[in-house]
Amino acid sequence: MRGRQLLIERVYEQGWAVAHAAKAQGVSRQCAHRWVRRFRDEGEAGLQDRSSRPHRSPRQTPIEVEEQIVLTRREERRG
């Protein structure tokens, strides 16, 4: 998180261009813009790590089907 804070300090307090701050940090411009946007929208909380797990899975396999698959794999000793 310190690296993200340094990026924000360089952009907001020292007036660096996002592209220059990104290069100094060794990250892509897209990544730097993402952190700047999150900081602008959420403040310090936006710099925290986030899970990459999706918020929802509308096409997820139904639990009954999943349980049957697991049961069959165990019975037939397959991966």
ZIBEL-V872392 format. One record per residue. N is the residue number from 1. RES is the residue in one letter. SS is DSSP state (H for helix, E for strand, - for the rest). Layout:
# ZIBEL-V872392
n,res,ss
N,RES,SS
N,RES,SS
This chain:
# ZIBEL-V872392
n,res,ss
1,M,-
2,R,H
3,G,H
4,R,H
5,Q,H
6,L,H
7,L,H
8,I,H
9,E,H
10,R,H
11,V,H
12,Y,H
13,E,H
14,Q,-
15,G,-
16,W,-
17,A,-
18,V,H
19,A,H
20,H,H
21,A,H
22,A,H
23,K,H
24,A,H
25,Q,H
26,G,-
27,V,-
28,S,-
29,R,H
30,Q,H
31,C,H
32,A,H
33,H,H
34,R,H
35,W,H
36,V,H
37,R,H
38,R,H
39,F,H
40,R,H
41,D,H
42,E,H
43,G,H
44,E,H
45,A,H
46,G,H
47,L,H
48,Q,-
49,D,-
50,R,-
51,S,-
52,S,-
53,R,-
54,P,-
55,H,-
56,R,-
57,S,-
58,P,-
59,R,-
60,Q,-
61,T,-
62,P,-
63,I,H
64,E,H
65,V,H
66,E,H
67,E,H
68,Q,H
69,I,H
70,V,H
71,L,H
72,T,H
73,R,H
74,R,H
75,E,H
76,E,H
77,R,-
78,R,-
79,G,-
